[in-house]
């Protein structure tokens, strides 16, 4: 059973305003993970009234659990503690290659558009580094010390979509096209 440690997620700042902003941010992350949650956790989020009033929920969290000044140090601890196996490193690089050159997966086009006329540039090394940072946080939230493919998938859309540049004639459809592209790459690249 997946447990969401609500007492840990909202890293509390000294002021209530900062606290509210961070709880909102963390709650947004939780909502993006709901599809992976078990039924009883979903029921709790929907039917337990303590989650219905955000102000009361924030007021129930003790202040100064972690000062905002310590967040960077805490982030460094997560990033250095969570590890990626060699197979996960290779998998990450295959995902990166696929996002830059989807035809390497044996796919000729996307909705009739050839990739040579679609993608102008893909994610950079910095973009992949940000994906790995997000994946490590996903692993930490799930209580694991090693990355698994689902950790990487959990941040793929959020970290990669805006880094993929399409040729100008397709930019107006960027969201739709890139969303499909990322989904196809995640499905087609063989996971460890």
C-alpha positions in Angstrom: 0.0 0.0 0.0 1.3 3.4 -0.9 1.3 5.8 2.0 1.4 9.6 1.4 3.2 11.1 4.4 1.2 14.3 4.6 3.2 15.3 7.7 6.4 15.2 5.6 5.3 16.6 2.3 4.5 20.1 3.2 7.9 21.3 4.2 6.9 24.1 6.5 8.3 27.6 6.3 8.3 30.1 9.1 5.4 32.2 7.7 1.9 31.0 7.0 2.0 32.5 3.4 5.1 30.5 2.5 3.6 27.5 4.2 0.4 27.8 2.1 2.3 28.1 -1.2 4.5 25.1 -0.5 1.5 22.9 0.6 -0.3 23.9 -2.6 2.8 23.0 -4.7 3.2 19.6 -2.9 -0.5 18.9 -3.1 -0.3 19.6 -6.9 2.4 16.9 -7.1 0.3 14.5 -5.2 -2.6 15.1 -7.5 -0.4 14.3 -10.5 0.4 11.0 -8.8 -3.2 10.0 -8.0 -3.5 7.6 -10.9 -0.8 5.5 -9.3 -2.4 5.5 -5.9 -4.3 2.6 -4.4 -8.1 2.7 -4.1 -8.2 3.3 -0.3 -5.8 6.3 -0.6 -8.0 7.7 -3.4 -11.1 7.2 -1.2 -9.4 8.9 1.7 -8.5 12.0 -0.4 -12.1 12.2 -1.7 -14.2 11.3 1.4 -12.1 12.3 4.4 -13.2 15.8 5.2 -9.9 16.8 6.6 -8.7 17.1 3.0 -11.6 19.3 1.9 -10.6 22.5 3.6 -7.1 23.5 2.6 -6.8 26.3 5.2 -7.7 23.9 8.0 -5.3 21.3 6.6 -2.5 23.9 6.5 -3.3 25.1 10.1 -3.0 21.5 11.3 0.6 21.2 10.2 3.1 22.1 12.8 5.2 25.2 12.0 9.0 25.1 11.5 9.3 21.4 10.8 11.9 22.4 8.2 13.0 26.0 7.7 12.9 27.3 4.2 16.6 28.0 4.6 17.3 24.3 4.9 15.4 23.2 1.8 18.5 23.3 -0.5 20.4 21.2 1.9 17.5 18.7 2.1 17.3 18.6 -1.7 21.0 17.9 -1.8 20.5 15.0 0.6 17.8 13.5 -1.5 19.8 13.9 -4.7 22.9 12.3 -3.2 21.1 9.5 -1.4 18.8 8.1 -4.2 20.8 6.1 -6.6 20.4 5.0 -10.3 21.7 1.6 -11.3 23.7 1.3 -14.5 20.6 -0.2 -16.2 18.5 2.8 -15.1 21.3 5.2 -16.4 21.2 3.4 -19.7 17.4 3.5 -19.8 17.5 7.2 -19.2 19.9 7.7 -22.1 17.7 5.6 -24.3 14.7 7.7 -23.4 16.7 10.9 -24.2 17.8 9.5 -27.5 14.3 8.5 -28.4 13.0 12.0 -27.6 15.6 13.6 -29.8 15.3 11.1 -32.6 12.0 9.1 -32.4 12.7 7.3 -35.7 15.4 5.4 -33.8 12.5 3.4 -32.3 11.3 2.3 -35.7 8.5 4.9 -35.8 8.3 6.7 -39.1 5.9 9.4 -38.2 3.5 10.9 -35.7 -0.1 11.3 -37.1 1.3 11.4 -40.6 4.1 13.9 -39.9 7.6 12.7 -40.6 10.0 13.3 -37.6 12.5 14.9 -40.0 9.9 17.7 -40.5 8.6 17.8 -37.0 11.3 18.0 -34.3 13.8 20.9 -34.6 15.6 20.1 -31.3 15.2 17.9 -28.3 16.1 17.9 -24.7 19.6 19.1 -23.6 21.9 17.4 -21.1 20.6 19.9 -18.5 17.0 18.9 -19.3 17.9 15.2 -18.7 19.6 16.2 -15.4 16.4 17.9 -14.3 14.4 14.8 -15.2 16.7 12.7 -13.1 16.4 15.2 -10.2 12.6 14.9 -10.4 12.8 11.1 -10.7 14.9 11.0 -7.5 12.3 13.0 -5.7 9.6 10.5 -6.9 11.6 7.6 -5.6 12.1 9.4 -2.2 8.4 10.1 -2.0 7.7 6.4 -2.6 10.2 5.5 0.1 12.8 3.9 -2.2 16.6 4.5 -2.4 16.9 3.3 -6.0 15.3 4.6 -9.2 12.8 2.5 -11.1 11.4 3.4 -14.6 8.1 4.7 -13.0 10.1 7.3 -11.2 11.4 8.6 -14.5 8.0 8.4 -16.1 6.5 10.4 -13.3 8.3 13.6 -14.3 8.7 13.0 -18.0 6.0 15.3 -19.3 6.7 18.0 -16.8 10.5 18.2 -17.5 10.7 17.3 -21.2 7.6 18.8 -22.9 8.8 22.4 -22.9 12.3 21.4 -24.0 11.3 19.8 -27.2 11.2 22.4 -30.0 9.1 21.7 -33.0 9.4 23.3 -36.4 7.4 26.6 -36.5 4.6 25.2 -38.6 3.8 22.7 -35.8 4.4 24.9 -32.7 0.7 25.8 -32.4 0.0 22.1 -31.8 3.0 21.7 -29.5 1.1 20.4 -26.4 -0.8 17.8 -28.3 2.1 16.6 -30.4 4.8 16.5 -27.7 2.4 14.8 -25.3 1.9 12.0 -27.8 5.6 11.9 -28.6 6.6 11.5 -24.9 4.0 8.8 -24.4 5.1 6.8 -27.4 8.8 7.1 -26.3 8.0 6.0 -22.8 6.0 3.0 -24.1 8.5 1.9 -26.8 11.8 2.2 -25.0 12.5 -1.1 -23.3 12.7 -0.6 -19.5 15.1 -2.5 -17.3 
